[in-house]
Amino acid sequence: MGTLNFDRNEILEAMDKIVDRTKRMDMSWDWPCGVAYAGIAEAYEATKKEDYINFLKERVDELISLGLPVWTVNTCAMGHCLITLYQTFGDEKYMELIQSKVEYLRNHALRFGDSVLQHTVSAKNDFPEQCWADTLFMAAYFLLRVGVMTKDEALVNDALNQYYWHIQYLQNPDTGLWYHGYNNISKDHMSGFYWGRANCWAAYTMSKVGGILPECYLYPQYLEIVGSLNEQLSALKLLQTENGLWRTILDDEESYEELSASAGIAAAMTLKRNPLHIKHVQKSIKGVLEHIAPDGRITDVSGGTAVMKDRDGYCNISKKWIQGWGQGMALAFFSAVLNYSNLDVDGAL
Protein backbone atom coordinates (compact mmCIF):
# COMPACT_ATOMS: atom_id res chain seq x y z
CA MET A 1 0.00 0.00 0.00
CA GLY A 2 1.45 3.36 -1.01
CA THR A 3 1.79 6.35 1.26
CA LEU A 4 1.23 10.08 0.98
CA ASN A 5 4.25 12.34 1.16
CA PHE A 6 3.63 15.65 2.88
CA ASP A 7 5.16 18.02 5.39
CA ARG A 8 3.06 17.57 8.53
CA ASN A 9 4.13 20.91 9.98
CA GLU A 10 3.20 22.68 6.75
CA ILE A 11 -0.28 21.17 6.88
CA LEU A 12 -0.70 22.06 10.56
CA GLU A 13 0.39 25.64 9.94
CA ALA A 14 -1.99 25.90 7.00
CA MET A 15 -4.87 24.63 9.14
CA ASP A 16 -4.07 27.16 11.86
CA LYS A 17 -4.24 29.96 9.30
CA ILE A 18 -7.52 28.72 7.87
CA VAL A 19 -9.10 28.35 11.32
CA ASP A 20 -7.89 31.79 12.43
CA ARG A 21 -9.43 33.41 9.35
CA THR A 22 -12.66 31.45 9.75
CA LYS A 23 -13.01 32.73 13.31
CA ARG A 24 -13.27 36.27 11.93
CA MET A 25 -16.24 35.42 9.72
CA ASP A 26 -19.61 36.66 11.02
CA MET A 27 -21.67 33.63 10.05
CA SER A 28 -25.13 32.94 11.47
CA TRP A 29 -26.84 29.58 12.08
CA ASP A 30 -27.07 28.28 8.53
CA TRP A 31 -25.25 26.04 6.08
CA PRO A 32 -22.17 28.24 5.39
CA CYS A 33 -21.46 28.25 9.11
CA GLY A 34 -22.41 24.58 9.32
CA VAL A 35 -19.84 23.50 6.73
CA ALA A 36 -17.16 25.83 8.10
CA TYR A 37 -17.62 24.65 11.67
CA ALA A 38 -17.84 21.00 10.59
CA GLY A 39 -14.38 21.58 9.11
CA ILE A 40 -13.10 23.05 12.36
CA ALA A 41 -14.59 20.08 14.23
CA GLU A 42 -12.74 17.72 11.86
CA ALA A 43 -9.57 19.73 12.41
CA TYR A 44 -10.00 19.37 16.16
CA GLU A 45 -10.45 15.61 15.85
CA ALA A 46 -7.29 15.38 13.74
CA THR A 47 -5.08 17.63 15.86
CA LYS A 48 -6.75 17.80 19.31
CA LYS A 49 -5.91 21.50 19.45
CA GLU A 50 -7.94 22.90 22.34
CA ASP A 51 -8.12 26.31 20.69
CA TYR A 52 -10.25 24.85 17.90
CA ILE A 53 -12.88 23.24 20.11
CA ASN A 54 -12.93 26.13 22.56
CA PHE A 55 -13.69 28.55 19.74
CA LEU A 56 -16.52 26.31 18.51
CA LYS A 57 -18.03 26.15 21.99
CA GLU A 58 -17.80 29.89 22.54
CA ARG A 59 -19.26 30.84 19.16
CA VAL A 60 -21.98 28.20 19.08
CA ASP A 61 -23.06 29.10 22.62
CA GLU A 62 -23.28 32.74 21.55
CA LEU A 63 -25.42 31.86 18.53
CA ILE A 64 -27.70 29.75 20.72
CA SER A 65 -28.15 32.63 23.17
CA LEU A 66 -29.08 34.99 20.32
CA GLY A 67 -31.92 32.72 19.18
CA LEU A 68 -32.08 30.09 16.45
CA PRO A 69 -33.87 30.06 13.08
CA VAL A 70 -36.56 27.64 11.93
CA TRP A 71 -35.12 24.34 10.84
CA THR A 72 -34.58 23.58 7.16
CA VAL A 73 -32.41 21.02 5.40
CA ASN A 74 -29.70 23.66 5.13
CA THR A 75 -29.80 24.81 8.76
CA CYS A 76 -29.37 21.19 9.85
CA ALA A 77 -25.76 21.44 8.64
CA MET A 78 -24.95 22.99 12.04
CA GLY A 79 -25.70 19.60 13.54
CA HIS A 80 -22.21 18.35 12.67
CA CYS A 81 -20.38 20.68 15.04
CA LEU A 82 -23.08 20.06 17.69
CA ILE A 83 -22.21 16.36 17.61
CA THR A 84 -18.54 17.13 18.23
CA LEU A 85 -19.39 19.59 20.99
CA TYR A 86 -21.66 17.05 22.69
CA GLN A 87 -19.08 14.28 22.43
CA THR A 88 -16.38 16.58 23.82
CA PHE A 89 -18.21 18.38 26.62
CA GLY A 90 -21.23 16.17 27.32
CA ASP A 91 -23.53 19.18 27.65
CA GLU A 92 -27.15 18.08 27.15
CA LYS A 93 -28.11 21.38 25.52
CA TYR A 94 -26.20 20.25 22.43
CA MET A 95 -27.99 16.90 22.40
CA GLU A 96 -31.34 18.66 22.75
CA LEU A 97 -30.60 20.72 19.65
CA ILE A 98 -29.38 17.64 17.80
CA GLN A 99 -32.59 15.80 18.61
CA SER A 100 -34.65 18.84 17.64
CA LYS A 101 -33.06 18.79 14.19
CA VAL A 102 -33.62 15.05 13.92
CA GLU A 103 -37.26 15.44 14.92
CA TYR A 104 -37.71 18.07 12.22
CA LEU A 105 -36.08 15.92 9.54
CA ARG A 106 -38.02 12.84 10.59
CA ASN A 107 -41.47 14.31 11.01
CA HIS A 108 -41.74 17.74 9.43
CA ALA A 109 -39.28 18.15 6.56
CA LEU A 110 -40.83 17.99 3.08
CA ARG A 111 -40.35 14.64 1.36
CA PHE A 112 -41.39 13.01 -1.89
CA GLY A 113 -41.27 9.60 -3.54
CA ASP A 114 -39.81 6.92 -1.29
CA SER A 115 -39.48 9.35 1.67
CA VAL A 116 -36.73 11.35 -0.06
CA LEU A 117 -35.88 14.68 1.57
CA GLN A 118 -36.72 17.68 -0.57
CA HIS A 119 -34.01 20.31 -0.45
CA THR A 120 -35.10 23.35 1.56
CA VAL A 121 -33.35 26.61 2.35
CA SER A 122 -36.23 28.40 4.13
CA ALA A 123 -39.56 27.66 5.83
CA LYS A 124 -41.21 27.82 2.40
CA ASN A 125 -41.66 25.08 -0.19
CA ASP A 126 -38.55 26.34 -1.97
CA PHE A 127 -38.00 23.69 -4.62
CA PRO A 128 -41.05 21.38 -4.93
CA GLU A 129 -40.02 17.73 -5.17
CA GLN A 130 -36.43 18.61 -5.97
CA CYS A 131 -33.55 16.46 -4.77
CA TRP A 132 -30.14 18.20 -4.51
CA ALA A 133 -26.74 16.66 -3.82
CA ASP A 134 -26.28 19.31 -1.10
CA THR A 135 -28.82 17.47 1.08
CA LEU A 136 -26.38 14.61 1.61
CA PHE A 137 -24.00 16.84 3.58
CA MET A 138 -26.59 19.04 5.29
CA ALA A 139 -29.00 16.29 6.39
CA ALA A 140 -28.38 12.66 5.36
CA TYR A 141 -24.83 12.40 6.72
CA PHE A 142 -25.99 14.22 9.87
CA LEU A 143 -28.84 11.71 10.36
CA LEU A 144 -26.39 8.86 9.92
CA ARG A 145 -23.99 10.26 12.51
CA VAL A 146 -26.78 10.73 15.04
CA GLY A 147 -28.24 7.29 14.32
CA VAL A 148 -24.87 5.63 14.94
CA MET A 149 -24.19 7.73 18.04
CA THR A 150 -27.58 6.99 19.64
CA LYS A 151 -27.85 3.44 18.27
CA ASP A 152 -31.11 4.36 16.54
CA GLU A 153 -31.41 1.78 13.77
CA ALA A 154 -34.46 3.46 12.23
CA LEU A 155 -32.49 6.67 11.88
CA VAL A 156 -29.55 4.83 10.30
CA ASN A 157 -31.91 3.24 7.79
CA ASP A 158 -33.52 6.60 6.99
CA ALA A 159 -30.09 8.10 6.35
CA LEU A 160 -29.05 5.20 4.13
CA ASN A 161 -32.34 5.53 2.26
CA GLN A 162 -31.44 9.16 1.49
CA TYR A 163 -28.11 8.07 0.08
CA TYR A 164 -29.73 5.32 -1.98
CA TRP A 165 -32.30 7.57 -3.64
CA HIS A 166 -29.93 10.48 -4.17
CA ILE A 167 -27.69 8.04 -6.04
CA GLN A 168 -30.61 6.87 -8.19
CA TYR A 169 -31.78 10.39 -8.97
CA LEU A 170 -28.48 12.23 -9.37
CA GLN A 171 -25.70 9.94 -10.58
CA ASN A 172 -25.36 9.26 -14.28
CA PRO A 173 -24.37 5.57 -14.49
CA ASP A 174 -22.88 6.14 -17.94
CA THR A 175 -20.34 8.72 -16.71
CA GLY A 176 -20.15 8.07 -12.97
CA LEU A 177 -20.63 11.82 -12.36
CA TRP A 178 -23.39 13.50 -10.37
CA TYR A 179 -25.85 16.11 -11.52
CA HIS A 180 -26.60 19.00 -9.17
CA GLY A 181 -30.33 18.36 -8.85
CA TYR A 182 -33.33 16.31 -9.93
CA ASN A 183 -36.92 17.52 -10.39
CA ASN A 184 -39.35 14.73 -9.60
CA ILE A 185 -42.25 16.65 -11.12
CA SER A 186 -40.69 17.17 -14.55
CA LYS A 187 -38.58 13.99 -14.20
CA ASP A 188 -35.35 15.66 -15.31
CA HIS A 189 -32.07 17.11 -14.04
CA MET A 190 -33.11 20.65 -14.97
CA SER A 191 -30.07 22.28 -16.60
CA GLY A 192 -28.24 18.96 -16.34
CA PHE A 193 -24.67 20.02 -15.52
CA TYR A 194 -22.04 18.09 -13.59
CA TRP A 195 -21.44 20.80 -11.01
CA GLY A 196 -18.20 20.42 -9.10
CA ARG A 197 -19.47 21.12 -5.58
CA ALA A 198 -22.42 18.75 -6.03
CA ASN A 199 -19.91 16.01 -6.73
CA CYS A 200 -17.96 17.13 -3.66
CA TRP A 201 -21.04 16.81 -1.43
CA ALA A 202 -21.73 13.33 -2.80
CA ALA A 203 -18.17 11.98 -2.79
CA TYR A 204 -17.19 13.38 0.61
CA THR A 205 -20.26 12.17 2.48
CA MET A 206 -20.24 8.75 0.82
CA SER A 207 -16.57 8.34 1.72
CA LYS A 208 -17.42 8.91 5.39
CA VAL A 209 -20.11 6.23 5.72
CA GLY A 210 -17.89 3.16 6.01
CA GLY A 211 -15.75 4.79 8.67
CA ILE A 212 -18.60 5.53 11.06
CA LEU A 213 -21.20 2.79 10.44
CA PRO A 214 -20.44 -0.41 12.41
CA GLU A 215 -20.63 -3.55 10.28
CA CYS A 216 -21.47 -1.38 7.30
CA TYR A 217 -21.05 -4.33 4.93
CA LEU A 218 -24.24 -5.88 6.38
CA TYR A 219 -26.40 -3.08 4.98
CA PRO A 220 -27.38 -3.60 1.32
CA GLN A 221 -27.74 0.16 0.85
CA TYR A 222 -24.13 0.64 1.94
CA LEU A 223 -23.02 -1.57 -0.93
CA GLU A 224 -24.91 0.79 -3.25
CA ILE A 225 -22.92 3.66 -1.75
CA VAL A 226 -19.64 1.81 -2.31
CA GLY A 227 -20.47 1.11 -5.94
CA SER A 228 -21.53 4.70 -6.53
CA LEU A 229 -18.42 6.16 -4.91
CA ASN A 230 -16.05 3.83 -6.75
CA GLU A 231 -17.58 4.80 -10.10
CA GLN A 232 -17.59 8.49 -9.24
CA LEU A 233 -13.98 8.66 -8.08
CA SER A 234 -12.73 6.70 -11.08
CA ALA A 235 -14.43 9.28 -13.29
CA LEU A 236 -13.31 12.29 -11.28
CA LYS A 237 -9.63 11.36 -11.34
CA LEU A 238 -9.69 11.75 -15.13
CA LEU A 239 -11.04 15.29 -14.81
CA GLN A 240 -8.42 16.55 -12.36
CA THR A 241 -6.51 19.51 -13.77
CA GLU A 242 -2.74 19.80 -13.92
CA ASN A 243 -3.00 22.01 -10.83
CA GLY A 244 -4.50 19.15 -8.80
CA LEU A 245 -7.97 20.72 -8.81
CA TRP A 246 -11.42 20.31 -10.35
CA ARG A 247 -13.57 22.76 -12.29
CA THR A 248 -16.91 24.25 -11.33
CA ILE A 249 -18.40 22.40 -14.32
CA LEU A 250 -16.33 19.27 -14.18
CA ASP A 251 -16.22 18.39 -17.87
CA ASP A 252 -16.02 21.97 -19.20
CA GLU A 253 -12.37 22.95 -19.75
CA GLU A 254 -13.32 26.62 -20.03
CA SER A 255 -14.96 26.76 -16.59
CA TYR A 256 -12.84 27.89 -13.66
CA GLU A 257 -11.08 25.73 -11.09
CA GLU A 258 -13.09 25.80 -7.87
CA LEU A 259 -11.57 25.14 -4.47
CA SER A 260 -14.43 23.92 -2.29
CA ALA A 261 -15.25 21.20 -4.82
CA SER A 262 -11.57 20.38 -5.23
CA ALA A 263 -10.97 20.05 -1.49
CA GLY A 264 -14.07 17.92 -0.96
CA ILE A 265 -13.30 15.57 -3.84
CA ALA A 266 -9.68 15.26 -2.72
CA ALA A 267 -10.87 14.54 0.83
CA ALA A 268 -13.07 11.74 -0.50
CA MET A 269 -10.14 10.22 -2.38
CA THR A 270 -8.02 10.46 0.76
CA LEU A 271 -10.65 8.80 2.94
CA LYS A 272 -11.30 6.04 0.39
CA ARG A 273 -7.59 5.11 0.42
CA ASN A 274 -7.48 3.53 -3.02
CA PRO A 275 -3.72 3.31 -3.73
CA LEU A 276 -4.33 4.23 -7.37
CA HIS A 277 -5.58 7.63 -6.17
CA ILE A 278 -2.51 8.56 -4.14
CA LYS A 279 -0.92 10.50 -6.99
CA HIS A 280 -4.15 12.47 -7.42
CA VAL A 281 -4.35 13.29 -3.71
CA GLN A 282 -0.70 14.28 -3.80
CA LYS A 283 -1.41 16.81 -6.55
CA SER A 284 -4.39 18.14 -4.62
CA ILE A 285 -2.33 18.81 -1.50
CA LYS A 286 -0.11 21.13 -3.51
CA GLY A 287 -3.07 22.65 -5.35
CA VAL A 288 -5.07 23.50 -2.23
CA LEU A 289 -2.03 24.79 -0.32
CA GLU A 290 -1.36 27.19 -3.20
CA HIS A 291 -4.86 28.66 -2.77
CA ILE A 292 -4.48 29.74 0.83
CA ALA A 293 -4.11 33.51 1.01
CA PRO A 294 -1.64 34.96 3.54
CA ASP A 295 -4.52 35.70 5.92
CA GLY A 296 -5.89 32.12 5.75
CA ARG A 297 -8.69 32.66 3.21
CA ILE A 298 -9.24 29.86 0.73
CA THR A 299 -9.30 31.57 -2.65
CA ASP A 300 -11.32 30.80 -5.77
CA VAL A 301 -14.37 29.44 -3.97
CA SER A 302 -17.65 29.94 -5.83
CA GLY A 303 -20.53 31.67 -4.09
CA GLY A 304 -23.79 30.03 -3.05
CA THR A 305 -25.23 28.28 -6.08
CA ALA A 306 -28.75 27.07 -6.80
CA VAL A 307 -29.44 24.66 -9.66
CA MET A 308 -28.70 27.23 -12.33
CA LYS A 309 -30.56 27.61 -15.62
CA ASP A 310 -27.59 27.27 -17.94
CA ARG A 311 -23.82 27.03 -18.33
CA ASP A 312 -23.32 30.77 -17.88
CA GLY A 313 -25.25 30.59 -14.63
CA TYR A 314 -22.59 28.31 -13.16
CA CYS A 315 -19.55 29.84 -14.82
CA ASN A 316 -20.42 33.41 -13.82
CA ILE A 317 -20.86 32.75 -10.09
CA SER A 318 -18.33 34.96 -8.33
CA LYS A 319 -15.29 33.35 -6.71
CA LYS A 320 -13.95 36.58 -5.25
CA TRP A 321 -15.10 36.33 -1.64
CA ILE A 322 -14.32 34.15 1.36
CA GLN A 323 -16.94 31.41 1.86
CA GLY A 324 -17.56 29.18 4.86
CA TRP A 325 -17.81 26.06 2.70
CA GLY A 326 -14.41 26.73 1.17
CA GLN A 327 -12.81 27.09 4.60
CA GLY A 328 -14.59 24.01 5.93
CA MET A 329 -13.84 21.66 3.05
CA ALA A 330 -10.17 22.64 3.00
CA LEU A 331 -9.97 21.78 6.72
CA ALA A 332 -11.78 18.50 6.08
CA PHE A 333 -9.26 17.63 3.37
CA PHE A 334 -6.19 18.46 5.43
CA SER A 335 -7.65 16.58 8.42
CA ALA A 336 -8.01 13.48 6.25
CA VAL A 337 -4.44 13.89 4.99
CA LEU A 338 -3.08 14.10 8.54
CA ASN A 339 -4.99 10.95 9.46
CA TYR A 340 -4.22 9.02 6.27
CA SER A 341 -2.06 6.32 7.81
CA ASN A 342 -4.71 5.61 10.46
CA LEU A 343 -7.66 5.23 8.10
CA ASP A 344 -9.29 1.85 7.65
CA VAL A 345 -9.28 0.26 4.22
CA ASP A 346 -12.51 -1.44 3.14
CA GLY A 347 -10.76 -4.34 1.45
CA ALA A 348 -12.51 -5.60 -1.65
CA LEU A 349 -15.43 -3.18 -1.38
Secondary structure, DSSP 8 states (H G I E B T S, - for coil): -------HHHHHHHHHHHHHHHHT----SSHHHHHHHHHHHHHHHHH--HHHHHHHHHHHHHHHHH------TTGGGGHHHHHHHHHHH--HHHHHHHHHHHHHHHHTS-EETTTEE---SSSS--STTEEETHHIIIIIHHHHHHHHHHT-HHHHHHHHHHHHHHHHHHB-TTT--B-SEEETTTTB-TT---BHHHHHHHHHHHHHHHHHSTTGGG-HHHHHHHHHHHHHHHHHGGG--TTS--BSBTT-TTS-B-HHHHHHHHHHHHHHT-GGGHHHHHHHHHHHHTTB-TTS-B-S--------SSHHHHHTS---S--HHHHHHHHHHHHHHHTGGG----TT-
